[in-house]
Amino acid sequence: MSPRLLAHVGVAVATLLCALFAFWPGLDNGFWGSDFHFLERAAAAEIDAAVLVQSWAEPFQRPLSQLAFYSEYALWGLDSHAFLLTHVLLHAFNSTLLFALLRGPVGPQGAAGAAILFALGFGFYGETVLRIADLAHLFGTTFVLATGIIALRAQLERTPRLRLVATLLAASFFLTALLAHEGAIMALVMFGGLMWPHRRSISSVTRKMTLLVAIAIVWLGAQVVRGIGVAELLTQADTWLEGPWRVLRLAALSVVPIASDSVPEPGGSLLQRFLQLVDQMRPILGLLLVAGASVWFWRGAGAVRWLLAAWLGFLVALGLLQPPGSTAQLADAYLPAAFFCGAVAHGFRLLWMRATPGRRVLLGLTFVVALHAGVVRVHTYELLADARGRSLESWRRLQELQSQPRREAPGTPQLEREGVSQKSAPIETFDPEGSVPQRVS
């Protein structure tokens, strides 16, 4: 086994262990909130396949993510453990892809650090992984990172035929990313910055970027013609008025990823009042953060500029492309957080290389404390999500889904024909005193 392949295998194992360590306690959280909307749409798609091409999250068009969610539902039924474990594994896979993407621009040490930070939930703290309704963020990130890896190979391949094959493959993956999540459109900034340092000529990069831009224009044009999706948002004045504030809030969420409704505390607690103040100040914090990133961009090297440009590009996409009146959520920080983790890991490595032994000890302690705070935040969110998943409303909606008959298939057992699916979650009864669904064996 070559050293390069061995490094990839080692990072894959490390990110898997880190992801399981961070998110394993949340695998029994169950379904809650918007999860049920997607489960109901998947159940409807079993009866009418046309539901798969409808918009499940208005006004966005995410047919590939919807198909992936429907496939999960067909496999797991109402088994929330299987859903969440699948998403944790997909998150670990994304962390491995991040290492493969960043290894060239920032080096293997910085790329490995970014992958570990990302696997542990640094920057978004798990809301995307532990909410099955946020599969589109996970799935879109997978194809964005994969497209970046293939686009770089398109520049590095030695023969014209291999470069052409890699270019066409990158274009198909980019289209897939757009069909999974609309935020992938700003990956064009990341692709250009990634290929430019490895250009054989200006025209070599221009040809590849022209193909990718053409795909984005066709995708956007199809929505403009139909007046749906992103086109519907971009034609509303509120998108451009509220968008910059959402971008700044999303930038602040990358650094302080906690909100007043994200801790299981009484409403009048000192902590919640403090977090409410932080929520109100997020645009100011985001402005300071963007200003600092701009200074680092101006004074930094090529790798720093690429990471910060990609981070800011995805912030703009996910900040602008929101329905009017909505606010940026932690789940929206998932894709930008990948490159934010890369910038943090690369910056930490630069400080480490220039620091004295005494300062390295302080840097190491700071790094450990930050990781510990991140994992504690993940586990705190898991406690809150578990409480919401066991609420009366969640229990009622789960019972409604369990009572719906699944589509019959050849050889369907009598139990399923009577409306009880063997893939459904165990039957539960609600305990009014404890307000916790109790499983019946």
C-alpha positions in Angstrom: 0.0 0.0 0.0 1.4 3.4 -1.0 2.0 6.1 1.7 -0.6 8.3 0.0 -3.3 5.6 0.1 -2.3 4.7 3.6 -2.8 8.3 4.7 -6.3 8.3 3.2 -7.2 5.1 4.9 -5.9 6.3 8.3 -7.8 9.6 8.0 -11.0 7.7 7.0 -10.7 5.5 10.1 -10.0 8.5 12.3 -12.9 10.6 11.0 -15.3 7.6 11.4 -14.2 7.1 15.0 -14.5 10.9 15.7 -17.9 11.1 14.1 -19.2 8.1 16.1 -17.7 9.5 19.3 -19.4 12.9 18.8 -22.8 11.7 17.5 -23.4 8.2 18.9 -25.3 9.5 22.0 -27.8 11.1 19.6 -28.8 8.0 17.6 -31.8 7.5 19.8 -33.2 11.0 19.4 -35.9 9.9 17.1 -37.9 12.1 14.7 -39.1 15.6 15.5 -40.1 18.9 13.8 -39.7 19.0 10.1 -38.6 15.4 10.0 -42.2 14.3 9.9 -42.9 16.5 6.9 -40.3 14.6 4.9 -41.4 11.3 6.2 -45.0 12.1 5.1 -43.7 13.1 1.6 -41.7 9.9 1.3 -44.8 7.9 2.4 -46.8 9.7 -0.3 -44.2 8.9 -2.9 -44.7 5.2 -2.3 -48.2 5.7 -3.7 -47.5 8.3 -6.3 -44.0 8.5 -7.7 -44.7 12.0 -9.1 -44.3 13.3 -5.5 -40.5 12.8 -5.9 -40.2 15.6 -8.4 -42.3 18.0 -6.4 -40.8 20.6 -4.0 -40.6 19.1 -0.5 -39.0 22.2 1.0 -40.6 25.2 -0.7 -39.5 26.9 -2.9 -36.4 24.8 -3.4 -36.0 22.0 -6.0 -33.9 19.2 -4.7 -34.9 16.1 -6.6 -31.7 14.1 -5.9 -31.9 14.7 -2.2 -35.6 13.8 -2.2 -34.8 10.6 -4.0 -32.1 9.8 -1.5 -34.5 10.4 1.4 -37.1 8.2 -0.3 -34.5 5.4 -0.7 -33.7 5.7 3.0 -37.4 5.5 3.9 -37.8 2.5 1.6 -34.9 0.8 3.4 -35.5 1.8 7.0 -39.2 2.6 7.3 -39.7 4.5 10.6 -36.5 3.2 12.3 -34.9 6.5 13.3 -31.7 4.8 14.5 -31.0 3.6 11.0 -31.7 7.0 9.5 -29.4 8.8 12.0 -26.6 6.2 11.7 -26.7 6.5 7.9 -26.3 10.3 8.2 -23.4 9.9 10.7 -21.6 7.6 8.3 -22.3 10.0 5.4 -20.8 12.8 7.6 -17.7 10.8 8.2 -17.4 10.1 4.5 -17.7 13.9 3.8 -14.9 14.5 6.3 -12.7 12.0 4.4 -13.5 13.8 1.1 -12.5 17.1 2.7 -9.1 15.6 3.5 -8.7 14.4 -0.1 -9.7 17.9 -1.4 -7.5 20.0 1.0 -4.4 17.8 0.9 -3.0 19.4 -2.1 -3.6 23.1 -1.3 -2.8 23.1 2.5 -0.7 20.0 2.9 -1.5 16.6 4.6 -1.1 17.9 8.1 -3.5 20.8 7.7 -5.9 18.7 5.7 -6.0 16.0 8.4 -6.6 18.6 11.1 -9.5 20.0 9.1 -11.0 16.6 8.5 -10.9 15.8 12.2 -12.4 19.2 13.2 -15.2 18.7 10.7 -15.9 15.1 11.8 -16.3 16.3 15.4 -18.8 18.8 14.4 -16.7 22.0 14.7 -18.5 24.9 13.2 -22.1 23.6 13.0 -22.2 21.2 16.0 -24.3 18.4 14.6 -27.7 19.8 13.9 -27.3 18.8 10.2 -26.3 15.2 11.1 -28.9 14.6 13.7 -31.9 16.0 11.8 -33.0 13.7 9.0 -34.8 16.6 7.3 -31.3 18.1 6.6 -30.1 15.3 4.4 -29.9 17.8 1.4 -27.1 19.7 3.2 -25.1 16.4 3.7 -25.8 15.1 0.3 -25.0 18.4 -1.5 -21.7 18.7 0.4 -20.7 15.2 -0.7 -21.0 16.1 -4.4 -19.4 19.5 -4.0 -16.3 18.1 -2.4 -16.2 15.2 -4.9 -16.5 17.7 -7.8 -13.6 19.7 -6.4 -11.4 16.6 -6.2 -12.2 15.5 -9.7 -11.8 19.1 -11.1 -8.3 19.2 -9.6 -7.5 15.9 -11.2 -8.6 17.4 -14.5 -5.8 19.9 -14.2 -3.2 17.4 -13.1 -3.7 14.5 -15.5 -0.9 14.1 -18.0 -2.7 13.1 -21.2 -5.4 15.1 -23.0 -7.8 12.1 -23.0 -7.6 11.7 -19.2 -8.1 15.4 -18.7 -11.2 15.4 -20.9 -12.6 12.4 -19.0 -12.0 14.1 -15.7 -13.5 17.3 -16.9 -16.7 15.6 -18.1 -16.9 13.7 -14.8 -16.5 16.9 -12.8 -19.3 18.5 -14.8 -21.6 15.6 -14.2 -20.9 15.7 -10.5 -21.4 19.4 -10.3 -24.9 19.0 -11.9 -25.6 16.3 -9.4 -24.6 18.7 -6.6 -27.0 21.3 -7.9 -29.8 18.8 -8.0 -29.0 17.9 -4.4 -28.8 21.4 -3.0 -29.0 24.9 -4.5 -26.1 26.2 -2.4 -23.7 24.2 -4.6 -23.9 27.0 -7.2 -21.3 29.0 -5.4 -18.9 26.1 -5.7 -17.8 27.8 -8.9 -15.7 30.1 -6.7 -14.1 27.2 -5.1 -13.4 25.3 -8.4 -11.8 28.4 -10.0 -9.5 29.0 -7.0 -8.6 25.3 -6.8 -7.6 24.9 -10.5 -5.9 28.2 -11.0 -2.5 27.4 -9.3 -2.2 24.2 -11.4 -3.1 25.8 -14.7 -1.2 24.7 -17.8 -2.4 27.8 -19.5 -5.1 30.4 -18.9 -7.3 28.7 -21.6 -7.1 25.3 -19.8 -8.8 26.8 -16.8 -11.1 28.9 -18.8 -12.5 25.9 -20.8 -13.2 23.9 -17.7 -14.8 26.9 -15.9 -16.9 27.7 -19.0 -18.4 24.2 -18.9 -19.2 24.4 -15.2 -20.7 27.9 -15.6 -22.8 26.7 -18.5 -24.2 23.9 -16.4 -25.1 26.4 -13.6 -26.7 28.7 -16.2 -28.8 25.9 -17.7 -29.9 24.8 -14.2 -30.8 28.3 -13.2 -32.4 29.0 -16.5 -34.7 26.0 -16.2 -35.9 27.4 -12.9 -36.4 30.9 -14.3 -38.5 29.5 -17.2 -40.7 27.7 -14.7 -40.6 30.5 -12.1 -39.7 28.1 -9.3 -36.9 27.4 -6.9 -34.0 29.8 -6.7 -35.4 31.9 -9.5 -38.5 32.6 -7.4 -36.3 33.9 -4.6 -33.9 36.0 -6.7 -36.9 37.9 -8.2 -38.1 39.0 -4.7 -36.8 42.3 -3.3 -36.8 40.9 0.2 -34.1 38.4 -0.8 -31.6 41.2 -1.5 -32.7 43.3 1.5 -32.6 40.5 4.1 -29.8 38.4 2.5 -26.8 40.4 3.8 -28.0 40.2 7.4 -28.5 36.4 7.0 -25.0 36.1 5.6 -23.5 37.9 8.6 -25.5 35.9 11.0 -24.4 32.7 9.3 -20.8 33.8 9.5 -21.2 34.3 13.3 -22.8 30.9 13.6 -19.6 29.4 12.3 -17.7 30.7 15.3 -20.5 30.8 18.0 -22.7 27.9 16.9 -25.2 28.1 19.7 -28.6 29.8 20.0 -30.9 30.6 22.9 -33.2 27.7 21.9 -30.4 25.2 21.7 -29.9 24.5 25.3 -32.3 22.5 27.6 -32.6 25.3 30.2 -35.6 27.1 31.7 -36.7 30.1 29.7 -35.5 32.6 32.3 -32.1 31.2 32.9 -29.0 33.4 32.9 -27.5 31.3 30.1 -30.5 31.7 27.8 -30.6 35.5 28.5 -26.9 35.7 27.5 -27.5 33.6 24.4 -30.5 35.9 23.4 -28.1 38.8 23.6 -25.6 36.9 21.4 -28.4 36.2 18.9 -29.2 39.9 18.6 -25.5 40.8 18.2 -24.8 38.1 15.5 -24.8 40.5 12.6 -22.2 42.7 14.4 -20.1 39.6 15.2 -20.4 38.4 11.6 -19.3 41.8 10.3 -16.2 41.7 12.5 -15.5 38.1 11.4 -15.8 38.9 7.7 -13.6 42.0 8.2 -10.9 39.9 9.9 -11.2 37.2 7.1 -10.8 40.0 4.5 -7.6 41.2 6.2 -6.2 37.6 6.3 -7.3 37.2 2.7 -5.3 40.3 1.7 -2.2 39.3 3.6 -2.4 35.5 3.2 -0.9 33.1 0.7 -2.8 31.3 -2.1 -4.1 28.5 0.1 -5.5 31.0 2.7 -7.2 33.0 0.0 -8.8 30.0 -1.6 -10.2 28.7 1.7 -11.6 32.1 2.7 -13.0 32.7 -0.7 -14.8 29.4 -0.7 -16.1 29.9 2.8 -17.4 33.4 2.0 -18.8 32.2 -1.3 -20.9 29.5 0.4 -22.0 31.9 3.1 -23.3 34.2 0.4 -25.2 31.4 -1.4 -26.7 29.9 1.8 -27.5 33.4 3.2 -29.2 34.8 0.2 -31.1 31.6 -0.9 -33.5 31.6 2.0 -37.3 32.3 1.9 -38.1 35.9 3.0 -38.6 36.3 6.7 -36.4 33.3 7.6 -33.2 33.3 9.5 -30.0 31.5 9.0 -29.9 28.1 10.8 -27.0 26.0 12.0 -27.8 23.5 9.3 -27.0 26.1 6.7 -23.5 26.4 8.1 -22.6 22.8 7.2 -21.1 23.3 3.8 -19.3 26.6 4.7 -18.0 24.9 7.9 -16.0 22.5 5.8 -13.8 25.3 4.5 -13.9 27.2 7.8 -12.4 24.1 9.4 -9.8 24.1 6.7 -8.9 27.7 7.4 -8.8 27.1 11.2 -6.6 24.0 10.8 -4.3 25.8 8.3 -4.0 28.9 10.5 -3.3 26.7 13.6 -0.5 24.9 11.7 1.1 28.2 10.7 1.0 29.4 14.3 2.5 26.1 15.5 5.4 26.3 13.1 6.4 29.8 14.2 5.7 29.4 17.9 8.3 28.7 20.7 8.0 25.6 22.8 6.1 27.4 25.6 3.6 28.9 23.1 3.1 25.5 21.6 1.9 24.2 24.9 -0.6 27.1 25.1 -1.7 26.5 21.6 -2.2 22.8 22.3 -4.2 23.5 25.4 -6.4 26.0 23.5 -6.9 23.4 20.7 -8.0 20.7 23.2 -10.3 23.0 25.1 -11.9 24.1 21.8 -12.5 20.5 20.8 -13.9 19.6 24.2 -16.3 22.6 24.0 -17.4 21.5 20.6 -18.1 17.9 21.6 -19.9 19.0 24.8 -22.0 21.3 22.6 -22.8 18.4 20.3 -23.9 16.3 23.3 -26.0 19.2 24.7 -27.8 19.4 21.4 -28.4 15.7 21.5 -30.1 16.0 24.9 -32.3 18.8 23.6 -33.2 16.9 20.4 -33.9 13.7 22.4 -36.3 15.7 24.6 -38.1 17.1 21.5 -38.2 13.7 19.9 -40.0 12.3 22.9 -42.6 15.1 23.1 -46.3 14.5 22.8 -46.4 16.1 19.4 -43.6 13.9 18.0 -45.3 10.9 19.5 -48.6 11.7 17.9 -47.2 12.3 14.4 -45.2 9.1 14.6 -48.3 7.1 15.5 -50.1 8.7 12.5 -47.2 7.6 10.2 -47.2 4.1 11.7 -50.9 3.7 11.0 -50.6 4.5 7.3 -50.4 1.3 5.1 -47.2 0.8 3.1 -47.4 0.1 -0.6 -47.9 -3.6 -1.3 -45.1 -5.5 -3.2 -45.1 -9.0 -4.6 -44.9 -11.5 -1.8 -45.9 -9.0 0.9 -46.6 -10.7 4.2 -50.1 -10.6 5.6 -48.9 -8.4 8.5 -47.9 -5.7 6.0 -51.0 -6.0 3.9 -53.0 -5.2 7.0 -51.2 -1.9 7.3 -48.4 -2.8 9.8 -45.0 -2.6 8.3 -42.2 -4.8 9.5 -39.8 -1.8 8.8 -41.7 0.5 11.1 -40.4 1.5 14.5 -41.6 -0.5 17.5 -45.2 0.2 18.6 -45.3 2.7 21.4 -47.8 3.9 24.0 -47.8 7.3 25.5 -47.3 7.8 29.2 -49.2 11.0 30.2 -47.4 11.4 33.5 -43.9 10.9 32.2 -44.6 12.5 28.8 -42.3 9.9 27.2 -43.4 7.2 24.7 -42.9 3.8 26.2 -42.0 0.9 23.9 -44.2 -2.2 24.0 -42.4 -5.5 23.4 
